[in-house]
Amino acid sequence: MSSKSAPPPLPDPLGVPVADSHTHLDMQEGTVEEALARAAAVGVTTVVQVGCDIKGSRWAAETAAAHEGVHAAVALHPNEAPRIVLGDPDGWSRQGAREGGGDSALDDALTEIDRLAALDQVKAVGETGLDYFRTGPDGIAAQERSFRAHIEIAKRHDKALVIHDREAHADVLRILAEEGAPERTVFHCYSGDADMAEVCTAKGYFMSFAGNVTFKNAQPLRDALTVAPVELVLVETDAPFLTPAPYRGRPNAPYLIPVTLRAMAAVKGLDEDTLAAAISANTALAFGY
C-alpha cells in the first residue's frame, strides 16, 4: 500500500473525549467495531452515523441500535432526491444508472425516512438540504421538495436537522426561514463564510467543521470559525471524505478528529481541552443524547 492510500497514523489522544458529529462508517474500510475502537483509543467516544439514502439510513439505525457510542441520522441526501424522481441516465451522480420513479417514488422514500426518524436511536434527520454542485437545474425542484419534507419530519419527531449545503447558502437559509427551522439545526461540513456564520449565530444554528478547515485554501472557513461562538461549534470527519492536512487525500475515519480539533483550537486561540469540553457538550445538546 503506498503512503498515499495508507490510513494515517493514530494521533495523540485527546484529554477530553469528544464526538464525531458526522461520519459514514458504511463507506469506510474494516468493521464498525474496529473503527469505534480506534476512535475510542484517541478520545473519540461517540459518533453520529449518517444515512444518505434508504439503504444507508436503515443501516445507520441498525448500527446505532447495536452500539452504545453510535447515534443515527436518517435522510435522503440532496443528490438522492432528484435521482429518485428523475433517475440518472447520464451518470451525473456517480452512483450508477437508474430509472426515475417520479414524485410518487419520492413520497414513498420520504415515508420510510419518517418511519426511521421515529426510532429512539435515530437522533437526527439528515443529511438533507441543497446541493447545486452536482445536481443540474432540473433537479432543484426535487431537492427543495425533499428538503422541506425533511424539515417537517425533524420537527414532528423533535429530532435535530442535519444540513448539507453545497453552493446553495442563500436558498438553504431562505427555506429554513420559510419552513421554520427545527429547534436544533446543524450545518454539517460548514462551508459558508464569516458573514454566513453571523447569520447562523443569530439563528442559533450549530456549525460543524470538518477536515477541510485545515486546508491551505480554506481561509474563509477559518474566518467563519473565528466568528462562530464556541457554544455553537461542532467537529466532524465526514469520513471517508475530507481528511485533514497533512493527510489530505488519504482515507479519513473518526480517529482523526483530534487532528481537526487541534487545528480548530489554534484558530480560536483556545486550549484544546477547553474546546473539546465545549464540543462534547454541544454535540450532546444538538443531537439530544
DATA-V658848 format. One record per backbone hydrogen bond with DSSP energy under -0.5 kcal/mol. NH is the residue of the N-H (numbers start at 1). CO is the residue of the C=O. Records with the same first field share a line. If there is no record, write none. Layout:
NH: CO + CO
//
This chain:
5: 2
6: 2
8: 251
14: 42
18: 43
20: 46
21: 19 + 235
23: 48
24: 239
27: 24
28: 25
35: 31
36: 32
37: 33
38: 34
39: 35
40: 36
41: 37
42: 38 + 39
43: 40
44: 39
45: 18 + 43
46: 18
47: 69
48: 20
49: 47 + 71
50: 23 + 48
51: 73 + 126
57: 53
58: 54
59: 55
60: 56
61: 57
62: 58
63: 59
64: 60
65: 61
66: 62
67: 63
70: 67
71: 47
72: 121
73: 49
74: 124
77: 52 + 75
80: 77
81: 77
82: 78
83: 79
84: 80
85: 81
86: 82
87: 82 + 83
88: 98
91: 88
94: 91
100: 86
101: 84
102: 85
105: 101 + 102
106: 102
107: 103
108: 104
109: 105
110: 106
111: 107
112: 108
113: 109
114: 110
115: 111
116: 112
117: 113
118: 114 + 115
119: 116
122: 119
123: 72 + 121
124: 72
125: 160
126: 74 + 124
128: 162
130: 164
132: 166
135: 131
139: 136
140: 137
143: 139
144: 140
145: 141
146: 142
147: 143
148: 144
149: 145
150: 146
151: 147
152: 148
153: 149
154: 150
155: 151
156: 152
157: 153
158: 155
159: 154
160: 123
161: 184
162: 125
163: 161 + 186
164: 128
165: 163
166: 130 + 164
167: 165
172: 168
173: 169
174: 170
175: 171
176: 172
177: 173
178: 174
179: 175
180: 176
185: 183
186: 161
187: 206
188: 163 + 186
190: 187 + 208
197: 193
198: 194
199: 195
200: 196
201: 197
202: 198
203: 199
204: 200 + 201
205: 200
206: 185
207: 232
208: 187 + 206
209: 207 + 234
213: 210
214: 211
215: 212
218: 215
221: 218
222: 218
223: 219
224: 220
225: 221
226: 222
227: 223
228: 224
232: 229
233: 230
234: 207
236: 209
237: 22
238: 22
241: 238
245: 211
247: 244
250: 247
252: 240
256: 253
257: 254
259: 256
260: 256
261: 257
262: 258
263: 259
264: 260
265: 261
266: 262
267: 263
268: 264
269: 265 + 266
270: 265
275: 271
276: 272
277: 273
278: 274
279: 275
280: 276
281: 277
282: 278
283: 279
284: 280
285: 281
286: 282
287: 283
288: 284
289: 284
//
